[in-house]
Amino acid sequence: MASRNLFKTQKTLIVPYGLRSWLGCVCRAVLLEDPENVIEFIFDYCMGLLNFRKNPSMDVKDLTYLYQKNRGKVISFHFSMVC
């Protein structure tokens, strides 16, 4: 007889659009700025993001990128190959 665990279905989690981008930007900001109080920092970051958002229909991914860029903390990684 087959095990019950073998036939369990995987659950699907639907994540709201833009949540992954927003979470990535928040995590990056926390790592870059290394705040003493992370909870307060995230609250301030989110309030700043809401105030920065001028157009409510602006794409969340674009909004988080522009806000991060405006804070002057955008990191770009460049890899060069040495031959």
PDB file of N, CA, C and O in Angstrom:
ATOM      1  N   MET A   1       0.846  -1.184   0.000  1.00  0.00           N
ATOM      2  CA  MET A   1       0.000   0.000   0.000  1.00  0.00           C
ATOM      3  C   MET A   1       0.891   1.247   0.000  1.00  0.00           C
ATOM      4  O   MET A   1       1.888   1.306   0.720  1.00  0.00           O
ATOM      5  N   ALA A   2       0.530   2.215  -0.794  1.00  0.00           N
ATOM      6  CA  ALA A   2       1.334   3.435  -0.935  1.00  0.00           C
ATOM      7  C   ALA A   2       1.188   4.325   0.296  1.00  0.00           C
ATOM      8  O   ALA A   2       0.144   4.365   0.947  1.00  0.00           O
ATOM      9  N   SER A   3       2.237   5.011   0.577  1.00  0.00           N
ATOM     10  CA  SER A   3       2.241   5.926   1.716  1.00  0.00           C
ATOM     11  C   SER A   3       1.344   7.128   1.428  1.00  0.00           C
ATOM     12  O   SER A   3       1.242   7.567   0.282  1.00  0.00           O
ATOM     13  N   ARG A   4       0.704   7.654   2.449  1.00  0.00           N
ATOM     14  CA  ARG A   4      -0.147   8.837   2.285  1.00  0.00           C
ATOM     15  C   ARG A   4       0.677  10.056   1.876  1.00  0.00           C
ATOM     16  O   ARG A   4       0.193  10.912   1.136  1.00  0.00           O
ATOM     17  N   ASN A   5       1.909  10.137   2.352  1.00  0.00           N
ATOM     18  CA  ASN A   5       2.767  11.275   2.024  1.00  0.00           C
ATOM     19  C   ASN A   5       3.101  11.329   0.540  1.00  0.00           C
ATOM     20  O   ASN A   5       3.363  12.404   0.000  1.00  0.00           O
ATOM     21  N   LEU A   6       3.094  10.192  -0.111  1.00  0.00           N
ATOM     22  CA  LEU A   6       3.426  10.127  -1.531  1.00  0.00           C
ATOM     23  C   LEU A   6       2.398  10.869  -2.383  1.00  0.00           C
ATOM     24  O   LEU A   6       2.740  11.414  -3.432  1.00  0.00           O
ATOM     25  N   PHE A   7       1.157  10.892  -1.942  1.00  0.00           N
ATOM     26  CA  PHE A   7       0.084  11.478  -2.742  1.00  0.00           C
ATOM     27  C   PHE A   7      -0.349  12.863  -2.269  1.00  0.00           C
ATOM     28  O   PHE A   7      -1.354  13.389  -2.748  1.00  0.00           O
ATOM     29  N   LYS A   8       0.376  13.448  -1.358  1.00  0.00           N
ATOM     30  CA  LYS A   8       0.029  14.797  -0.912  1.00  0.00           C
ATOM     31  C   LYS A   8       0.314  15.787  -2.032  1.00  0.00           C
ATOM     32  O   LYS A   8       1.341  15.701  -2.706  1.00  0.00           O
ATOM     33  N   THR A   9      -0.584  16.707  -2.219  1.00  0.00           N
ATOM     34  CA  THR A   9      -0.373  17.732  -3.240  1.00  0.00           C
ATOM     35  C   THR A   9       0.399  18.899  -2.635  1.00  0.00           C
ATOM     36  O   THR A   9       0.277  19.206  -1.449  1.00  0.00           O
ATOM     37  N   GLN A  10       1.187  19.530  -3.478  1.00  0.00           N
ATOM     38  CA  GLN A  10       1.922  20.700  -3.013  1.00  0.00           C
ATOM     39  C   GLN A  10       0.981  21.891  -2.998  1.00  0.00           C
ATOM     40  O   GLN A  10       0.172  22.068  -3.908  1.00  0.00           O
ATOM     41  N   LYS A  11       1.091  22.692  -1.974  1.00  0.00           N
ATOM     42  CA  LYS A  11       0.250  23.872  -1.866  1.00  0.00           C
ATOM     43  C   LYS A  11       0.876  25.007  -2.658  1.00  0.00           C
ATOM     44  O   LYS A  11       2.098  25.149  -2.699  1.00  0.00           O
ATOM     45  N   THR A  12       0.042  25.802  -3.278  1.00  0.00           N
ATOM     46  CA  THR A  12       0.498  26.929  -4.068  1.00  0.00           C
ATOM     47  C   THR A  12       0.227  28.212  -3.298  1.00  0.00           C
ATOM     48  O   THR A  12      -0.875  28.429  -2.793  1.00  0.00           O
ATOM     49  N   LEU A  13       1.227  29.040  -3.219  1.00  0.00           N
ATOM     50  CA  LEU A  13       1.086  30.325  -2.552  1.00  0.00           C
ATOM     51  C   LEU A  13       1.120  31.410  -3.613  1.00  0.00           C
ATOM     52  O   LEU A  13       2.081  31.516  -4.375  1.00  0.00           O
ATOM     53  N   ILE A  14       0.080  32.206  -3.656  1.00  0.00           N
ATOM     54  CA  ILE A  14       0.022  33.294  -4.624  1.00  0.00           C
ATOM     55  C   ILE A  14       0.540  34.555  -3.947  1.00  0.00           C
ATOM     56  O   ILE A  14      -0.019  35.019  -2.953  1.00  0.00           O
ATOM     57  N   VAL A  15       1.611  35.098  -4.497  1.00  0.00           N
ATOM     58  CA  VAL A  15       2.252  36.285  -3.942  1.00  0.00           C
ATOM     59  C   VAL A  15       1.797  37.496  -4.750  1.00  0.00           C
ATOM     60  O   VAL A  15       1.830  37.456  -5.980  1.00  0.00           O
ATOM     61  N   PRO A  16       1.375  38.570  -4.088  1.00  0.00           N
ATOM     62  CA  PRO A  16       0.936  39.759  -4.818  1.00  0.00           C
ATOM     63  C   PRO A  16       2.039  40.311  -5.719  1.00  0.00           C
ATOM     64  O   PRO A  16       3.223  40.234  -5.393  1.00  0.00           O
ATOM     65  N   TYR A  17       1.628  40.867  -6.854  1.00  0.00           N
ATOM     66  CA  TYR A  17       2.569  41.424  -7.816  1.00  0.00           C
ATOM     67  C   TYR A  17       3.398  42.524  -7.153  1.00  0.00           C
ATOM     68  O   TYR A  17       2.851  43.396  -6.478  1.00  0.00           O
ATOM     69  N   GLY A  18       4.689  42.481  -7.341  1.00  0.00           N
ATOM     70  CA  GLY A  18       5.581  43.513  -6.833  1.00  0.00           C
ATOM     71  C   GLY A  18       6.125  43.242  -5.444  1.00  0.00           C
ATOM     72  O   GLY A  18       7.067  43.907  -5.012  1.00  0.00           O
ATOM     73  N   LEU A  19       5.548  42.274  -4.731  1.00  0.00           N
ATOM     74  CA  LEU A  19       6.009  41.993  -3.367  1.00  0.00           C
ATOM     75  C   LEU A  19       7.456  41.527  -3.354  1.00  0.00           C
ATOM     76  O   LEU A  19       8.231  41.914  -2.479  1.00  0.00           O
ATOM     77  N   ARG A  20       7.816  40.708  -4.312  1.00  0.00           N
ATOM     78  CA  ARG A  20       9.190  40.200  -4.369  1.00  0.00           C
ATOM     79  C   ARG A  20      10.187  41.338  -4.613  1.00  0.00           C
ATOM     80  O   ARG A  20      11.242  41.383  -3.981  1.00  0.00           O
ATOM     81  N   SER A  21       9.857  42.251  -5.521  1.00  0.00           N
ATOM     82  CA  SER A  21      10.731  43.399  -5.796  1.00  0.00           C
ATOM     83  C   SER A  21      10.845  44.296  -4.575  1.00  0.00           C
ATOM     84  O   SER A  21      11.934  44.739  -4.210  1.00  0.00           O
ATOM     85  N   TRP A  22       9.694  44.557  -3.945  1.00  0.00           N
ATOM     86  CA  TRP A  22       9.683  45.419  -2.771  1.00  0.00           C
ATOM     87  C   TRP A  22      10.513  44.804  -1.643  1.00  0.00           C
ATOM     88  O   TRP A  22      11.312  45.488  -1.003  1.00  0.00           O
ATOM     89  N   LEU A  23      10.317  43.523  -1.413  1.00  0.00           N
ATOM     90  CA  LEU A  23      11.052  42.843  -0.352  1.00  0.00           C
ATOM     91  C   LEU A  23      12.547  42.850  -0.628  1.00  0.00           C
ATOM     92  O   LEU A  23      13.350  43.023   0.288  1.00  0.00           O
ATOM     93  N   GLY A  24      12.923  42.660  -1.890  1.00  0.00           N
ATOM     94  CA  GLY A  24      14.339  42.712  -2.264  1.00  0.00           C
ATOM     95  C   GLY A  24      14.950  44.074  -1.981  1.00  0.00           C
ATOM     96  O   GLY A  24      16.070  44.166  -1.476  1.00  0.00           O
ATOM     97  N   CYS A  25      14.212  45.137  -2.307  1.00  0.00           N
ATOM     98  CA  CYS A  25      14.716  46.497  -2.062  1.00  0.00           C
ATOM     99  C   CYS A  25      14.822  46.796  -0.569  1.00  0.00           C
ATOM    100  O   CYS A  25      15.788  47.415  -0.123  1.00  0.00           O
ATOM    101  N   VAL A  26      13.839  46.360   0.192  1.00  0.00           N
ATOM    102  CA  VAL A  26      13.883  46.586   1.643  1.00  0.00           C
ATOM    103  C   VAL A  26      15.068  45.843   2.255  1.00  0.00           C
ATOM    104  O   VAL A  26      15.801  46.404   3.070  1.00  0.00           O
ATOM    105  N   CYS A  27      15.254  44.598   1.869  1.00  0.00           N
ATOM    106  CA  CYS A  27      16.382  43.813   2.397  1.00  0.00           C
ATOM    107  C   CYS A  27      17.716  44.442   2.016  1.00  0.00           C
ATOM    108  O   CYS A  27      18.631  44.514   2.836  1.00  0.00           O
ATOM    109  N   ARG A  28      17.826  44.895   0.776  1.00  0.00           N
ATOM    110  CA  ARG A  28      19.059  45.535   0.316  1.00  0.00           C
ATOM    111  C   ARG A  28      19.334  46.804   1.125  1.00  0.00           C
ATOM    112  O   ARG A  28      20.471  47.058   1.522  1.00  0.00           O
ATOM    113  N   ALA A  29      18.288  47.596   1.366  1.00  0.00           N
ATOM    114  CA  ALA A  29      18.449  48.828   2.133  1.00  0.00           C
ATOM    115  C   ALA A  29      18.896  48.529   3.563  1.00  0.00           C
ATOM    116  O   ALA A  29      19.750  49.227   4.109  1.00  0.00           O
ATOM    117  N   VAL A  30      18.319  47.495   4.166  1.00  0.00           N
ATOM    118  CA  VAL A  30      18.710  47.111   5.530  1.00  0.00           C
ATOM    119  C   VAL A  30      20.170  46.686   5.555  1.00  0.00           C
ATOM    120  O   VAL A  30      20.914  47.074   6.456  1.00  0.00           O
ATOM    121  N   LEU A  31      20.583  45.899   4.584  1.00  0.00           N
ATOM    122  CA  LEU A  31      21.974  45.439   4.550  1.00  0.00           C
ATOM    123  C   LEU A  31      22.946  46.592   4.312  1.00  0.00           C
ATOM    124  O   LEU A  31      24.022  46.632   4.910  1.00  0.00           O
ATOM    125  N   LEU A  32      22.572  47.524   3.445  1.00  0.00           N
ATOM    126  CA  LEU A  32      23.465  48.642   3.134  1.00  0.00           C
ATOM    127  C   LEU A  32      23.586  49.642   4.276  1.00  0.00           C
ATOM    128  O   LEU A  32      24.677  50.120   4.586  1.00  0.00           O
ATOM    129  N   GLU A  33      22.457  49.950   4.892  1.00  0.00           N
ATOM    130  CA  GLU A  33      22.454  51.013   5.899  1.00  0.00           C
ATOM    131  C   GLU A  33      22.673  50.502   7.316  1.00  0.00           C
ATOM    132  O   GLU A  33      22.954  51.290   8.220  1.00  0.00           O
ATOM    133  N   ASP A  34      22.549  49.208   7.519  1.00  0.00           N
ATOM    134  CA  ASP A  34      22.833  48.570   8.805  1.00  0.00           C
ATOM    135  C   ASP A  34      22.254  49.346   9.988  1.00  0.00           C
ATOM    136  O   ASP A  34      22.999  49.798  10.858  1.00  0.00           O
ATOM    137  N   PRO A  35      20.921  49.504  10.025  1.00  0.00           N
ATOM    138  CA  PRO A  35      20.310  50.287  11.105  1.00  0.00           C
ATOM    139  C   PRO A  35      20.370  49.560  12.449  1.00  0.00           C
ATOM    140  O   PRO A  35      20.423  48.332  12.507  1.00  0.00           O
ATOM    141  N   GLU A  36      20.361  50.343  13.521  1.00  0.00           N
ATOM    142  CA  GLU A  36      20.343  49.745  14.864  1.00  0.00           C
ATOM    143  C   GLU A  36      18.983  49.120  15.156  1.00  0.00           C
ATOM    144  O   GLU A  36      18.907  48.049  15.758  1.00  0.00           O
ATOM    145  N   ASN A  37      17.914  49.782  14.734  1.00  0.00           N
ATOM    146  CA  ASN A  37      16.561  49.283  14.949  1.00  0.00           C
ATOM    147  C   ASN A  37      15.954  48.949  13.584  1.00  0.00           C
ATOM    148  O   ASN A  37      15.484  49.842  12.880  1.00  0.00           O
ATOM    149  N   VAL A  38      15.963  47.691  13.218  1.00  0.00           N
ATOM    150  CA  VAL A  38      15.526  47.263  11.887  1.00  0.00           C
ATOM    151  C   VAL A  38      14.030  47.502  11.690  1.00  0.00           C
ATOM    152  O   VAL A  38      13.608  47.929  10.615  1.00  0.00           O
ATOM    153  N   ILE A  39      13.236  47.234  12.705  1.00  0.00           N
ATOM    154  CA  ILE A  39      11.787  47.412  12.584  1.00  0.00           C
ATOM    155  C   ILE A  39      11.452  48.876  12.323  1.00  0.00           C
ATOM    156  O   ILE A  39      10.644  49.180  11.445  1.00  0.00           O
ATOM    157  N   GLU A  40      12.058  49.770  13.068  1.00  0.00           N
ATOM    158  CA  GLU A  40      11.830  51.198  12.869  1.00  0.00           C
ATOM    159  C   GLU A  40      12.338  51.636  11.492  1.00  0.00           C
ATOM    160  O   GLU A  40      11.704  52.455  10.826  1.00  0.00           O
ATOM    161  N   PHE A  41      13.465  51.097  11.074  1.00  0.00           N
ATOM    162  CA  PHE A  41      14.015  51.432   9.763  1.00  0.00           C
ATOM    163  C   PHE A  41      13.054  51.009   8.652  1.00  0.00           C
ATOM    164  O   PHE A  41      12.803  51.778   7.724  1.00  0.00           O
ATOM    165  N   ILE A  42      12.515  49.791   8.741  1.00  0.00           N
ATOM    166  CA  ILE A  42      11.592  49.310   7.714  1.00  0.00           C
ATOM    167  C   ILE A  42      10.329  50.162   7.699  1.00  0.00           C
ATOM    168  O   ILE A  42       9.797  50.463   6.631  1.00  0.00           O
ATOM    169  N   PHE A  43       9.847  50.551   8.875  1.00  0.00           N
ATOM    170  CA  PHE A  43       8.679  51.434   8.942  1.00  0.00           C
ATOM    171  C   PHE A  43       8.972  52.761   8.247  1.00  0.00           C
ATOM    172  O   PHE A  43       8.180  53.217   7.422  1.00  0.00           O
ATOM    173  N   ASP A  44      10.099  53.377   8.572  1.00  0.00           N
ATOM    174  CA  ASP A  44      10.477  54.647   7.947  1.00  0.00           C
ATOM    175  C   ASP A  44      10.679  54.483   6.441  1.00  0.00           C
ATOM    176  O   ASP A  44      10.293  55.355   5.663  1.00  0.00           O
ATOM    177  N   TYR A  45      11.275  53.382   6.037  1.00  0.00           N
ATOM    178  CA  TYR A  45      11.506  53.106   4.619  1.00  0.00           C
ATOM    179  C   TYR A  45      10.174  53.022   3.878  1.00  0.00           C
ATOM    180  O   TYR A  45      10.015  53.603   2.804  1.00  0.00           O
ATOM    181  N   CYS A  46       9.222  52.298   4.455  1.00  0.00           N
ATOM    182  CA  CYS A  46       7.914  52.139   3.811  1.00  0.00           C
ATOM    183  C   CYS A  46       7.139  53.452   3.777  1.00  0.00           C
ATOM    184  O   CYS A  46       6.471  53.749   2.787  1.00  0.00           O
ATOM    185  N   MET A  47       7.221  54.234   4.838  1.00  0.00           N
ATOM    186  CA  MET A  47       6.558  55.543   4.838  1.00  0.00           C
ATOM    187  C   MET A  47       7.184  56.449   3.787  1.00  0.00           C
ATOM    188  O   MET A  47       6.474  57.173   3.089  1.00  0.00           O
ATOM    189  N   GLY A  48       8.495  56.417   3.671  1.00  0.00           N
ATOM    190  CA  GLY A  48       9.174  57.200   2.644  1.00  0.00           C
ATOM    191  C   GLY A  48       8.776  56.754   1.253  1.00  0.00           C
ATOM    192  O   GLY A  48       8.605  57.576   0.354  1.00  0.00           O
ATOM    193  N   LEU A  49       8.629  55.459   1.079  1.00  0.00           N
ATOM    194  CA  LEU A  49       8.211  54.911  -0.212  1.00  0.00           C
ATOM    195  C   LEU A  49       6.797  55.371  -0.557  1.00  0.00           C
ATOM    196  O   LEU A  49       6.521  55.729  -1.702  1.00  0.00           O
ATOM    197  N   LEU A  50       5.905  55.363   0.428  1.00  0.00           N
ATOM    198  CA  LEU A  50       4.539  55.838   0.185  1.00  0.00           C
ATOM    199  C   LEU A  50       4.518  57.321  -0.164  1.00  0.00           C
ATOM    200  O   LEU A  50       3.770  57.740  -1.048  1.00  0.00           O
ATOM    201  N   ASN A  51       5.330  58.114   0.519  1.00  0.00           N
ATOM    202  CA  ASN A  51       5.389  59.545   0.224  1.00  0.00           C
ATOM    203  C   ASN A  51       6.031  59.806  -1.133  1.00  0.00           C
ATOM    204  O   ASN A  51       5.672  60.769  -1.811  1.00  0.00           O
ATOM    205  N   PHE A  52       6.966  58.968  -1.532  1.00  0.00           N
ATOM    206  CA  PHE A  52       7.663  59.114  -2.804  1.00  0.00           C
ATOM    207  C   PHE A  52       6.741  58.802  -3.978  1.00  0.00           C
ATOM    208  O   PHE A  52       6.899  59.342  -5.073  1.00  0.00           O
ATOM    209  N   ARG A  53       5.795  57.939  -3.733  1.00  0.00           N
ATOM    210  CA  ARG A  53       4.879  57.486  -4.791  1.00  0.00           C
ATOM    211  C   ARG A  53       3.930  58.617  -5.173  1.00  0.00           C
ATOM    212  O   ARG A  53       2.989  58.925  -4.443  1.00  0.00           O
ATOM    213  N   LYS A  54       4.185  59.222  -6.308  1.00  0.00           N
ATOM    214  CA  LYS A  54       3.365  60.343  -6.763  1.00  0.00           C
ATOM    215  C   LYS A  54       2.163  59.867  -7.570  1.00  0.00           C
ATOM    216  O   LYS A  54       1.075  60.434  -7.472  1.00  0.00           O
ATOM    217  N   ASN A  55       2.364  58.842  -8.352  1.00  0.00           N
ATOM    218  CA  ASN A  55       1.307  58.324  -9.209  1.00  0.00           C
ATOM    219  C   ASN A  55       0.852  56.973  -8.671  1.00  0.00           C
ATOM    220  O   ASN A  55       1.624  56.015  -8.705  1.00  0.00           O
ATOM    221  N   PRO A  56      -0.384  56.869  -8.173  1.00  0.00           N
ATOM    222  CA  PRO A  56      -0.837  55.605  -7.581  1.00  0.00           C
ATOM    223  C   PRO A  56      -0.853  54.428  -8.553  1.00  0.00           C
ATOM    224  O   PRO A  56      -0.838  53.272  -8.128  1.00  0.00           O
ATOM    225  N   SER A  57      -0.884  54.712  -9.842  1.00  0.00           N
ATOM    226  CA  SER A  57      -0.912  53.611 -10.802  1.00  0.00           C
ATOM    227  C   SER A  57       0.487  53.219 -11.276  1.00  0.00           C
ATOM    228  O   SER A  57       0.629  52.373 -12.160  1.00  0.00           O
ATOM    229  N   MET A  58       1.514  53.827 -10.695  1.00  0.00           N
ATOM    230  CA  MET A  58       2.887  53.507 -11.086  1.00  0.00           C
ATOM    231  C   MET A  58       3.207  52.061 -10.720  1.00  0.00           C
ATOM    232  O   MET A  58       2.831  51.587  -9.649  1.00  0.00           O
ATOM    233  N   ASP A  59       3.894  51.374 -11.602  1.00  0.00           N
ATOM    234  CA  ASP A  59       4.266  49.981 -11.388  1.00  0.00           C
ATOM    235  C   ASP A  59       5.111  49.847 -10.121  1.00  0.00           C
ATOM    236  O   ASP A  59       6.032  50.634  -9.900  1.00  0.00           O
ATOM    237  N   VAL A  60       4.799  48.860  -9.299  1.00  0.00           N
ATOM    238  CA  VAL A  60       5.485  48.678  -8.019  1.00  0.00           C
ATOM    239  C   VAL A  60       6.976  48.442  -8.216  1.00  0.00           C
ATOM    240  O   VAL A  60       7.793  48.961  -7.455  1.00  0.00           O
ATOM    241  N   LYS A  61       7.333  47.667  -9.224  1.00  0.00           N
ATOM    242  CA  LYS A  61       8.752  47.389  -9.469  1.00  0.00           C
ATOM    243  C   LYS A  61       9.500  48.664  -9.832  1.00  0.00           C
ATOM    244  O   LYS A  61      10.601  48.907  -9.339  1.00  0.00           O
ATOM    245  N   ASP A  62       8.896  49.482 -10.701  1.00  0.00           N
ATOM    246  CA  ASP A  62       9.523  50.751 -11.075  1.00  0.00           C
ATOM    247  C   ASP A  62       9.617  51.684  -9.878  1.00  0.00           C
ATOM    248  O   ASP A  62      10.628  52.358  -9.678  1.00  0.00           O
ATOM    249  N   LEU A  63       8.556  51.715  -9.088  1.00  0.00           N
ATOM    250  CA  LEU A  63       8.519  52.582  -7.916  1.00  0.00           C
ATOM    251  C   LEU A  63       9.626  52.240  -6.928  1.00  0.00           C
ATOM    252  O   LEU A  63      10.335  53.128  -6.457  1.00  0.00           O
ATOM    253  N   THR A  64       9.776  50.960  -6.614  1.00  0.00           N
ATOM    254  CA  THR A  64      10.795  50.576  -5.636  1.00  0.00           C
ATOM    255  C   THR A  64      12.197  50.851  -6.161  1.00  0.00           C
ATOM    256  O   THR A  64      13.076  51.263  -5.403  1.00  0.00           O
ATOM    257  N   TYR A  65      12.410  50.626  -7.450  1.00  0.00           N
ATOM    258  CA  TYR A  65      13.731  50.906  -8.028  1.00  0.00           C
ATOM    259  C   TYR A  65      14.037  52.401  -7.985  1.00  0.00           C
ATOM    260  O   TYR A  65      15.132  52.798  -7.588  1.00  0.00           O
ATOM    261  N   LEU A  66      13.072  53.232  -8.393  1.00  0.00           N
ATOM    262  CA  LEU A  66      13.296  54.681  -8.394  1.00  0.00           C
ATOM    263  C   LEU A  66      13.508  55.218  -6.981  1.00  0.00           C
ATOM    264  O   LEU A  66      14.342  56.096  -6.762  1.00  0.00           O
ATOM    265  N   TYR A  67      12.750  54.688  -6.029  1.00  0.00           N
ATOM    266  CA  TYR A  67      12.911  55.132  -4.646  1.00  0.00           C
ATOM    267  C   TYR A  67      14.297  54.769  -4.124  1.00  0.00           C
ATOM    268  O   TYR A  67      14.959  55.576  -3.471  1.00  0.00           O
ATOM    269  N   GLN A  68      14.721  53.556  -4.418  1.00  0.00           N
ATOM    270  CA  GLN A  68      16.046  53.110  -3.981  1.00  0.00           C
ATOM    271  C   GLN A  68      17.125  53.973  -4.631  1.00  0.00           C
ATOM    272  O   GLN A  68      18.094  54.366  -3.981  1.00  0.00           O
ATOM    273  N   LYS A  69      16.947  54.262  -5.913  1.00  0.00           N
ATOM    274  CA  LYS A  69      17.905  55.092  -6.639  1.00  0.00           C
ATOM    275  C   LYS A  69      17.936  56.503  -6.056  1.00  0.00           C
ATOM    276  O   LYS A  69      19.000  57.109  -5.927  1.00  0.00           O
ATOM    277  N   ASN A  70      16.774  57.012  -5.710  1.00  0.00           N
ATOM    278  CA  ASN A  70      16.668  58.344  -5.120  1.00  0.00           C
ATOM    279  C   ASN A  70      17.378  58.416  -3.770  1.00  0.00           C
ATOM    280  O   ASN A  70      17.920  59.459  -3.404  1.00  0.00           O
ATOM    281  N   ARG A  71      17.373  57.317  -3.039  1.00  0.00           N
ATOM    282  CA  ARG A  71      18.072  57.269  -1.748  1.00  0.00           C
ATOM    283  C   ARG A  71      19.580  57.172  -1.937  1.00  0.00           C
ATOM    284  O   ARG A  71      20.340  57.313  -0.979  1.00  0.00           O
ATOM    285  N   GLY A  72      20.011  56.931  -3.175  1.00  0.00           N
ATOM    286  CA  GLY A  72      21.439  56.866  -3.465  1.00  0.00           C
ATOM    287  C   GLY A  72      22.095  55.576  -3.035  1.00  0.00           C
ATOM    288  O   GLY A  72      23.302  55.534  -2.799  1.00  0.00           O
ATOM    289  N   LYS A  73      21.303  54.520  -2.932  1.00  0.00           N
ATOM    290  CA  LYS A  73      21.839  53.263  -2.421  1.00  0.00           C
ATOM    291  C   LYS A  73      21.702  52.122  -3.414  1.00  0.00           C
ATOM    292  O   LYS A  73      21.722  50.955  -3.021  1.00  0.00           O
ATOM    293  N   VAL A  74      21.564  52.438  -4.690  1.00  0.00           N
ATOM    294  CA  VAL A  74      21.443  51.372  -5.682  1.00  0.00           C
ATOM    295  C   VAL A  74      22.807  50.749  -5.911  1.00  0.00           C
ATOM    296  O   VAL A  74      23.794  51.454  -6.118  1.00  0.00           O
ATOM    297  N   ILE A  75      22.857  49.449  -5.873  1.00  0.00           N
ATOM    298  CA  ILE A  75      24.109  48.738  -6.102  1.00  0.00           C
ATOM    299  C   ILE A  75      24.051  48.126  -7.492  1.00  0.00           C
ATOM    300  O   ILE A  75      23.064  47.491  -7.864  1.00  0.00           O
ATOM    301  N   SER A  76      25.087  48.318  -8.231  1.00  0.00           N
ATOM    302  CA  SER A  76      25.172  47.607  -9.506  1.00  0.00           C
ATOM    303  C   SER A  76      26.435  46.767  -9.469  1.00  0.00           C
ATOM    304  O   SER A  76      27.504  47.231  -9.071  1.00  0.00           O
ATOM    305  N   PHE A  77      26.292  45.560  -9.878  1.00  0.00           N
ATOM    306  CA  PHE A  77      27.417  44.645  -9.874  1.00  0.00           C
ATOM    307  C   PHE A  77      27.955  44.523 -11.291  1.00  0.00           C
ATOM    308  O   PHE A  77      27.193  44.277 -12.226  1.00  0.00           O
ATOM    309  N   HIS A  78      29.242  44.689 -11.454  1.00  0.00           N
ATOM    310  CA  HIS A  78      29.878  44.531 -12.753  1.00  0.00           C
ATOM    311  C   HIS A  78      30.928  43.438 -12.616  1.00  0.00           C
ATOM    312  O   HIS A  78      31.811  43.505 -11.761  1.00  0.00           O
ATOM    313  N   PHE A  79      30.816  42.449 -13.459  1.00  0.00           N
ATOM    314  CA  PHE A  79      31.784  41.370 -13.460  1.00  0.00           C
ATOM    315  C   PHE A  79      32.639  41.503 -14.706  1.00  0.00           C
ATOM    316  O   PHE A  79      32.119  41.638 -15.814  1.00  0.00           O
ATOM    317  N   SER A  80      33.917  41.465 -14.527  1.00  0.00           N
ATOM    318  CA  SER A  80      34.800  41.503 -15.695  1.00  0.00           C
ATOM    319  C   SER A  80      35.638  40.238 -15.691  1.00  0.00           C
ATOM    320  O   SER A  80      36.091  39.767 -14.648  1.00  0.00           O
ATOM    321  N   MET A  81      35.824  39.718 -16.852  1.00  0.00           N
ATOM    322  CA  MET A  81      36.621  38.499 -16.979  1.00  0.00           C
ATOM    323  C   MET A  81      38.041  38.877 -17.349  1.00  0.00           C
ATOM    324  O   MET A  81      38.268  39.664 -18.268  1.00  0.00           O
ATOM    325  N   VAL A  82      38.971  38.325 -16.644  1.00  0.00           N
ATOM    326  CA  VAL A  82      40.381  38.557 -16.943  1.00  0.00           C
ATOM    327  C   VAL A  82      40.871  37.380 -17.766  1.00  0.00           C
ATOM    328  O   VAL A  82      40.821  36.234 -17.318  1.00  0.00           O
ATOM    329  N   CYS A  83      41.342  37.662 -18.963  1.00  0.00           N
ATOM    330  CA  CYS A  83      41.816  36.582 -19.849  1.00  0.00           C
ATOM    331  C   CYS A  83      43.314  36.489 -19.813  1.00  0.00           C
ATOM    332  O   CYS A  83      43.897  35.643 -20.491  1.00  0.00           O
TER     333      CYS A  83
END
